[in-house]
Amino acid sequence: MKKVGILLFDDIELLDFAGPYEVFAVADELNDHTLFDVFTLSETSQEVRTVHGLRVQPDYAIDRSPHIDILVIPGGDGTKAVIKNKALLDWIRDAYDKSAITFSVCSGARIPAILGLLTGMEFATHHAVVEDVTALAPDGIYRKDRRFVDNGRLMTAAGISAGIDLALHIVEKLYGASVKEQTMQYMEYIQNKAKGKG
């Protein structure tokens, strides 16, 4: 069973984390709870507020986090504060080093960018933050034509809903096309036809 840790912070984009959460949780439910253990975490155990004001209670503070196989870094205006938070960045870097897969969604790409993880790498992000991300990772290669980019351990998704596509890609990569299709059918989700790199 893969443990999926989804990082939360204030001013997070709701669908950036809720979309991947739903994909992994549904895939797990449809397979007798044998595939994924999905949980949320934040710097403290206090609730966070999304960009639109929804309050969310994280499952764990980062200092009490279980092992993470798949780390999800959502986007939102709150990423501007995250990239200035050395303690949180140190934790993210450590979690990346220990995880099998780390992926960002939307403006969450600012975080691997500032950590130097996009150097020489192709990446996807929200079109409105491309300049921000390339300023942080001038050697990164922005792929406007991709919904997501799979660089192996590090993956990046374009804006907001593209996190669903990348999560489905990971489900397929780990457990096969039939599990992905089963998950999409249950969610009544038609995957965006724009290209990903897998």
Secondary structure, DSSP 8 states (H G I E B T S, - for coil): -EEEEEE--TTB-HHHHHHHHHHHHHHHHTTTT-SEEEEEEESSSS-EEBTT--EE--SEEGGG----SEEEE--STTHHHHTT-HHHHHHHHHHHHH-SEEEEEGGGGHHHHHTTTTTT-EE---GGGHHHHHHH-TT-EE-TT-SEEE-SSEEEE-STTHHHHHHHHHHHHHH-HHHHHHHHHHHT-----S-EE-
